[in-house]
């Protein structure tokens, strides 16, 4: 049985093209349905907002707002190998029922475009991961 929600939700993806588990999410009365608030129009606004971020602090605030409003957890970390370009960052969304496959690809792409436009944010991410920390004096 499908549960009704009191807000506009994203339209259903064509069958077979998405693995968002939207129907399962709607059927579970105890599930967190906040992600369904991300309609296609809201997704476009979110992507524009991500691309317009100009500081590391704004990016972190946006990440927090995504968790608060939609339950979407974004992770931006340096990759296992060298970070020579923004392609070296691991930009991932935590698994979340109801999050469309297309959205799982478009949010990280928007973050990469933001980092391309503002390399100082990429340096701040690396610095937050202690890449630019002074060397330890414990080395013999």
LOTORMAR-847829 format. One record per residue (C-alpha): residue number from 1; residue in three letters; y, x negated, z. Coordinates in pm, 1 decimal. Example, Ala and Ser with C-alpha at 12.3 -4.5 7.8 and 13.67 -1.06 7.14 Angstrom:
! LOTORMAR-847829
<site kolza="1" drenlum="ALA" y="-450.0" x="-1230.0" z="780.0"/>
<site kolza="2" drenlum="SER" y="-106.0" x="-1367.0" z="714.0"/>
//
This chain:
! LOTORMAR-847829
<site kolza="1" drenlum="UNK" y="0.0" x="0.0" z="0.0"/>
<site kolza="2" drenlum="UNK" y="337.9" x="-138.1" z="-100.8"/>
<site kolza="3" drenlum="UNK" y="609.4" x="-147.7" z="161.9"/>
<site kolza="4" drenlum="UNK" y="967.4" x="-54.9" z="71.9"/>
<site kolza="5" drenlum="UNK" y="1259.3" x="-283.5" z="149.8"/>
<site kolza="6" drenlum="UNK" y="1618.6" x="-183.9" z="214.8"/>
<site kolza="7" drenlum="UNK" y="1780.9" x="-432.3" z="-23.9"/>
<site kolza="8" drenlum="UNK" y="1777.0" x="-510.8" z="-395.0"/>
<site kolza="9" drenlum="UNK" y="1484.9" x="-738.2" z="-479.6"/>
<site kolza="10" drenlum="UNK" y="1403.9" x="-958.6" z="-773.9"/>
<site kolza="11" drenlum="UNK" y="1242.6" x="-782.1" z="-1066.3"/>
<site kolza="12" drenlum="UNK" y="877.1" x="-847.9" z="-1119.7"/>
<site kolza="13" drenlum="UNK" y="779.9" x="-1136.6" z="-1346.4"/>
<site kolza="14" drenlum="UNK" y="561.4" x="-1062.4" z="-1650.6"/>
<site kolza="15" drenlum="UNK" y="192.2" x="-1053.2" z="-1553.0"/>
<site kolza="16" drenlum="UNK" y="16.9" x="-1386.9" z="-1585.7"/>
<site kolza="17" drenlum="UNK" y="335.8" x="-1594.1" z="-1612.0"/>
<site kolza="18" drenlum="UNK" y="413.3" x="-1634.7" z="-1244.9"/>
<site kolza="19" drenlum="UNK" y="219.0" x="-1712.6" z="-930.4"/>
<site kolza="20" drenlum="UNK" y="475.6" x="-1592.3" z="-678.7"/>
<site kolza="21" drenlum="UNK" y="245.9" x="-1344.3" z="-497.8"/>
<site kolza="22" drenlum="UNK" y="529.2" x="-1093.0" z="-492.3"/>
<site kolza="23" drenlum="UNK" y="294.6" x="-794.0" z="-460.9"/>
<site kolza="24" drenlum="UNK" y="102.4" x="-950.1" z="-172.8"/>
<site kolza="25" drenlum="UNK" y="430.6" x="-1023.5" z="2.9"/>
<site kolza="26" drenlum="UNK" y="548.9" x="-665.0" z="-41.1"/>
<site kolza="27" drenlum="UNK" y="215.0" x="-530.2" z="83.3"/>
<site kolza="28" drenlum="UNK" y="222.0" x="-728.7" z="408.8"/>
<site kolza="29" drenlum="UNK" y="442.3" x="-551.5" z="666.0"/>
<site kolza="30" drenlum="UNK" y="473.0" x="-868.0" z="879.6"/>
<site kolza="31" drenlum="UNK" y="578.4" x="-1103.3" z="599.2"/>
<site kolza="32" drenlum="UNK" y="921.4" x="-1262.9" z="561.0"/>
<site kolza="33" drenlum="UNK" y="1072.9" x="-1086.7" z="262.1"/>
<site kolza="34" drenlum="UNK" y="1408.2" x="-1269.0" z="260.8"/>
<site kolza="35" drenlum="UNK" y="1314.4" x="-1468.0" z="-50.7"/>
<site kolza="36" drenlum="UNK" y="1297.7" x="-1144.0" z="-248.9"/>
<site kolza="37" drenlum="UNK" y="1675.1" x="-1111.3" z="-206.3"/>
<site kolza="38" drenlum="UNK" y="1707.7" x="-1389.5" z="-463.9"/>
<site kolza="39" drenlum="UNK" y="1754.8" x="-1174.6" z="-773.9"/>
<site kolza="40" drenlum="UNK" y="1808.6" x="-1338.5" z="-1111.5"/>
<site kolza="41" drenlum="UNK" y="2186.1" x="-1296.3" z="-1073.8"/>
<site kolza="42" drenlum="UNK" y="2179.9" x="-1442.4" z="-722.4"/>
<site kolza="43" drenlum="UNK" y="1963.4" x="-1728.6" z="-847.8"/>
<site kolza="44" drenlum="UNK" y="2227.1" x="-1812.0" z="-1110.0"/>
<site kolza="45" drenlum="UNK" y="2495.2" x="-1811.1" z="-839.6"/>
<site kolza="46" drenlum="UNK" y="2280.2" x="-2034.7" z="-618.5"/>
<site kolza="47" drenlum="UNK" y="2217.9" x="-2281.7" z="-903.0"/>
<site kolza="48" drenlum="UNK" y="2591.1" x="-2292.7" z="-981.0"/>
<site kolza="49" drenlum="UNK" y="2662.8" x="-2351.7" z="-611.5"/>
<site kolza="50" drenlum="UNK" y="2407.9" x="-2633.6" z="-592.9"/>
<site kolza="51" drenlum="UNK" y="2552.8" x="-2802.5" z="-901.2"/>
<site kolza="52" drenlum="UNK" y="2906.9" x="-2774.6" z="-761.7"/>
<site kolza="53" drenlum="UNK" y="2823.8" x="-2951.1" z="-433.9"/>
<site kolza="54" drenlum="UNK" y="3040.4" x="-3260.6" z="-404.2"/>
<site kolza="55" drenlum="UNK" y="2941.3" x="-3419.2" z="-70.6"/>
<site kolza="56" drenlum="UNK" y="2624.1" x="-3500.4" z="118.2"/>
<site kolza="57" drenlum="UNK" y="2739.7" x="-3283.8" z="409.3"/>
<site kolza="58" drenlum="UNK" y="2789.3" x="-2984.7" z="177.0"/>
<site kolza="59" drenlum="UNK" y="2440.4" x="-3036.3" z="36.1"/>
<site kolza="60" drenlum="UNK" y="2289.8" x="-3035.3" z="385.8"/>
<site kolza="61" drenlum="UNK" y="2487.1" x="-2721.2" z="477.4"/>
<site kolza="62" drenlum="UNK" y="2362.7" x="-2551.8" z="161.8"/>
<site kolza="63" drenlum="UNK" y="2005.2" x="-2645.5" z="251.7"/>
<site kolza="64" drenlum="UNK" y="2052.6" x="-2487.0" z="595.5"/>
<site kolza="65" drenlum="UNK" y="2200.2" x="-2169.2" z="443.4"/>
<site kolza="66" drenlum="UNK" y="1904.5" x="-2142.1" z="204.4"/>
<site kolza="67" drenlum="UNK" y="1669.9" x="-2148.0" z="503.6"/>
<site kolza="68" drenlum="UNK" y="1879.0" x="-1899.6" z="702.5"/>
<site kolza="69" drenlum="UNK" y="1937.3" x="-1648.2" z="424.5"/>
<site kolza="70" drenlum="UNK" y="1629.5" x="-1681.9" z="204.6"/>
<site kolza="71" drenlum="UNK" y="1368.5" x="-1879.2" z="400.1"/>
<site kolza="72" drenlum="UNK" y="1365.5" x="-2144.6" z="124.3"/>
<site kolza="73" drenlum="UNK" y="1310.4" x="-2499.0" z="252.7"/>
<site kolza="74" drenlum="UNK" y="1436.1" x="-2775.0" z="24.4"/>
<site kolza="75" drenlum="UNK" y="1327.0" x="-3134.3" z="75.2"/>
<site kolza="76" drenlum="UNK" y="1508.3" x="-3426.6" z="-89.4"/>
<site kolza="77" drenlum="UNK" y="1359.5" x="-3767.1" z="-14.0"/>
<site kolza="78" drenlum="UNK" y="1332.4" x="-4102.9" z="-189.6"/>
<site kolza="79" drenlum="UNK" y="1010.8" x="-4131.0" z="-388.0"/>
<site kolza="80" drenlum="UNK" y="725.2" x="-4362.7" z="-296.7"/>
<site kolza="81" drenlum="UNK" y="840.6" x="-4618.8" z="-554.2"/>
<site kolza="82" drenlum="UNK" y="1186.5" x="-4758.6" z="-618.3"/>
<site kolza="83" drenlum="UNK" y="1476.6" x="-4520.7" z="-663.7"/>
<site kolza="84" drenlum="UNK" y="1659.3" x="-4647.3" z="-971.2"/>
<site kolza="85" drenlum="UNK" y="1781.2" x="-4308.3" z="-1089.8"/>
<site kolza="86" drenlum="UNK" y="1783.4" x="-3955.3" z="-951.4"/>
<site kolza="87" drenlum="UNK" y="1436.3" x="-3917.8" z="-1104.5"/>
<site kolza="88" drenlum="UNK" y="1316.6" x="-4142.2" z="-821.7"/>
<site kolza="89" drenlum="UNK" y="1388.3" x="-3872.8" z="-563.9"/>
<site kolza="90" drenlum="UNK" y="1125.2" x="-3622.3" z="-456.4"/>
<site kolza="91" drenlum="UNK" y="1295.1" x="-3284.0" z="-466.6"/>
<site kolza="92" drenlum="UNK" y="1056.0" x="-3013.9" z="-355.1"/>
<site kolza="93" drenlum="UNK" y="1054.9" x="-2659.7" z="-227.5"/>
<site kolza="94" drenlum="UNK" y="812.2" x="-2567.6" z="48.2"/>
<site kolza="95" drenlum="UNK" y="538.7" x="-2324.0" z="-53.1"/>
<site kolza="96" drenlum="UNK" y="670.4" x="-1974.5" z="-2.5"/>
<site kolza="97" drenlum="UNK" y="513.3" x="-1646.8" z="-116.1"/>
<site kolza="98" drenlum="UNK" y="754.8" x="-1451.0" z="-333.2"/>
<site kolza="99" drenlum="UNK" y="930.5" x="-1758.0" z="-475.2"/>
<site kolza="100" drenlum="UNK" y="912.4" x="-1738.7" z="-853.7"/>
<site kolza="101" drenlum="UNK" y="764.9" x="-2029.0" z="-1053.1"/>
<site kolza="102" drenlum="UNK" y="1083.8" x="-2052.7" z="-1257.1"/>
<site kolza="103" drenlum="UNK" y="1292.2" x="-2075.8" z="-939.4"/>
<site kolza="104" drenlum="UNK" y="1062.5" x="-2350.5" z="-806.8"/>
<site kolza="105" drenlum="UNK" y="1159.8" x="-2552.6" z="-1113.6"/>
<site kolza="106" drenlum="UNK" y="1527.2" x="-2457.0" z="-1149.7"/>
<site kolza="107" drenlum="UNK" y="1643.2" x="-2540.0" z="-795.2"/>
<site kolza="108" drenlum="UNK" y="1518.6" x="-2903.8" z="-805.3"/>
<site kolza="109" drenlum="UNK" y="1665.9" x="-2938.3" z="-1157.1"/>
<site kolza="110" drenlum="UNK" y="2004.6" x="-2818.1" z="-1028.0"/>
<site kolza="111" drenlum="UNK" y="1985.6" x="-3068.3" z="-740.6"/>
<site kolza="112" drenlum="UNK" y="1913.2" x="-3349.1" z="-990.3"/>
<site kolza="113" drenlum="UNK" y="2215.2" x="-3245.8" z="-1199.2"/>
<site kolza="114" drenlum="UNK" y="2426.0" x="-3248.7" z="-882.9"/>
<site kolza="115" drenlum="UNK" y="2303.2" x="-3598.2" z="-792.9"/>
<site kolza="116" drenlum="UNK" y="2372.1" x="-3715.4" z="-1150.1"/>
<site kolza="117" drenlum="UNK" y="2730.1" x="-3591.1" z="-1121.0"/>
<site kolza="118" drenlum="UNK" y="2780.9" x="-3729.3" z="-768.9"/>
<site kolza="119" drenlum="UNK" y="2590.4" x="-4056.2" z="-719.9"/>
<site kolza="120" drenlum="UNK" y="2755.0" x="-4096.8" z="-378.8"/>
<site kolza="121" drenlum="UNK" y="2535.6" x="-3809.3" z="-256.8"/>
<site kolza="122" drenlum="UNK" y="2226.8" x="-3995.8" z="-376.6"/>
<site kolza="123" drenlum="UNK" y="2343.5" x="-4306.1" z="-186.7"/>
<site kolza="124" drenlum="UNK" y="2400.0" x="-4094.9" z="125.4"/>
<site kolza="125" drenlum="UNK" y="2044.8" x="-3958.6" z="98.7"/>
<site kolza="126" drenlum="UNK" y="1911.1" x="-4312.5" z="69.5"/>
<site kolza="127" drenlum="UNK" y="2125.6" x="-4420.9" z="363.5"/>
<site kolza="128" drenlum="UNK" y="1998.6" x="-4129.4" z="572.2"/>
<site kolza="129" drenlum="UNK" y="1646.8" x="-4259.8" z="504.0"/>
<site kolza="130" drenlum="UNK" y="1757.8" x="-4602.7" z="641.1"/>
<site kolza="131" drenlum="UNK" y="1744.2" x="-4776.5" z="305.5"/>
<site kolza="132" drenlum="UNK" y="2082.5" x="-4937.2" z="364.8"/>
<site kolza="133" drenlum="UNK" y="2024.2" x="-5008.5" z="732.6"/>
<site kolza="134" drenlum="UNK" y="2090.6" x="-5364.4" z="844.5"/>
<site kolza="135" drenlum="UNK" y="1777.7" x="-5581.0" z="866.3"/>
<site kolza="136" drenlum="UNK" y="1599.6" x="-5593.2" z="1195.3"/>
<site kolza="137" drenlum="UNK" y="1624.2" x="-5917.5" z="1398.5"/>
<site kolza="138" drenlum="UNK" y="1260.5" x="-5879.1" z="1501.0"/>
<site kolza="139" drenlum="UNK" y="1136.1" x="-6054.6" z="1188.2"/>
<site kolza="140" drenlum="UNK" y="1013.1" x="-6406.8" z="1274.4"/>
//
